[in-house]
Amino acid sequence: MDIADYIAEASGSVDVALAFTDRIERRCRKIADAPNGGTPRADLGEDVRLVPFERSTVILYRVADEYVDIIDIVYGGRDYAAILGRKAS
């Protein structure tokens, strides 16, 4: 289940879910303005950085040569270390 589906189900509103995901997208685009501003998290993988979003979500990314690679967006206090571990396998 993706974030939009989860929020729509939990809130009972597709509009709430779409507004939240729009804000996430805007935040992801802003990461490129200060790509090294996120907290380095070498424990999660090589060059991984983390930035919190609205107290309920974290954005995990890497800075590439000319772009920012969003690795994952994790909502609701889920164990992002375990999620990244499964993706690396």
Helices and strands as residue ranges (DSSP letters): H 3-11, H 14-31, G 35-37, E 39-40, G 42-44, E 48-53, E 57-63, E 68-75, H 80-88
